Amino acid sequence: MTDADLDQSYTSLCEAMAAVGETRTPLLLSMLCLSLMSRFERADEVLALIANAQSRLEEEGADGHPA
């Protein structure tokens, strides 16, 4: 994916989140994640991505800054 493709995709996601609203955004993200996860061949590929995202967030404090 090119930088332009990534930017277009991220912008579309942001617009979709704004359209469905804050309350339904978690559902939108869950549906999107399930759809994207189903494109992988093996669970270990997805599990590595989940672990990476989780660890990056856990490194941050509650205010979003490094703990």
C-alpha positions as CSV (number, residue, x, y, z in Angstrom):
1,M,0.0,0.0,0.0
2,T,1.4,3.4,-0.9
3,D,1.4,6.3,1.5
4,A,-1.4,7.9,-0.6
5,D,-3.5,4.7,-0.3
6,L,-2.9,4.6,3.4
7,D,-3.9,8.2,3.8
8,Q,-7.0,7.7,1.7
9,S,-8.0,4.6,3.8
10,Y,-7.4,6.3,7.1
11,T,-9.3,9.4,6.0
12,S,-12.2,7.2,4.9
13,L,-12.2,5.4,8.3
14,C,-12.2,8.8,10.1
15,E,-15.2,9.9,8.0
16,A,-17.0,6.6,8.7
17,M,-16.4,7.0,12.5
18,A,-17.8,10.6,12.3
19,A,-20.8,9.4,10.3
20,V,-21.8,6.6,12.8
21,G,-21.0,8.7,15.8
22,E,-19.0,8.2,19.0
23,T,-21.4,5.7,20.5
24,R,-21.3,3.3,17.5
25,T,-17.7,3.8,16.6
26,P,-16.5,0.8,18.7
27,L,-19.0,-1.4,16.8
28,L,-17.7,0.0,13.5
29,L,-14.1,-0.7,14.5
30,S,-15.0,-4.2,15.7
31,M,-16.8,-5.0,12.4
32,L,-13.8,-3.7,10.4
33,C,-11.3,-5.6,12.5
34,L,-13.2,-8.9,12.0
35,S,-13.4,-8.3,8.3
36,L,-9.6,-7.5,8.1
37,M,-8.7,-10.4,10.3
38,S,-10.6,-12.9,8.1
39,R,-8.2,-12.0,5.3
40,F,-5.2,-13.5,7.1
41,E,-4.2,-17.1,6.5
42,R,-3.3,-17.9,10.1
43,A,-4.2,-16.7,13.5
44,D,-0.6,-16.1,14.6
45,E,-0.3,-13.3,12.2
46,V,-3.3,-11.6,13.7
47,L,-2.3,-12.4,17.3
48,A,1.0,-10.6,16.7
49,L,-0.7,-7.5,15.5
50,I,-3.1,-7.5,18.5
51,A,-0.2,-8.0,20.9
52,N,1.8,-5.2,19.3
53,A,-1.1,-2.7,19.5
54,Q,-1.9,-3.7,23.1
55,S,1.7,-3.3,24.2
56,R,2.0,0.1,22.5
57,L,-1.0,1.3,24.4
58,E,0.1,-0.2,27.7
59,E,3.4,1.7,27.4
60,E,1.4,4.9,27.5
61,G,-0.1,6.4,30.6
62,A,-3.8,7.1,31.0
63,D,-3.2,10.5,29.5
64,G,-1.7,9.1,26.4
65,H,1.9,10.0,27.3
66,P,4.6,7.6,28.1
67,A,4.3,6.1,31.5
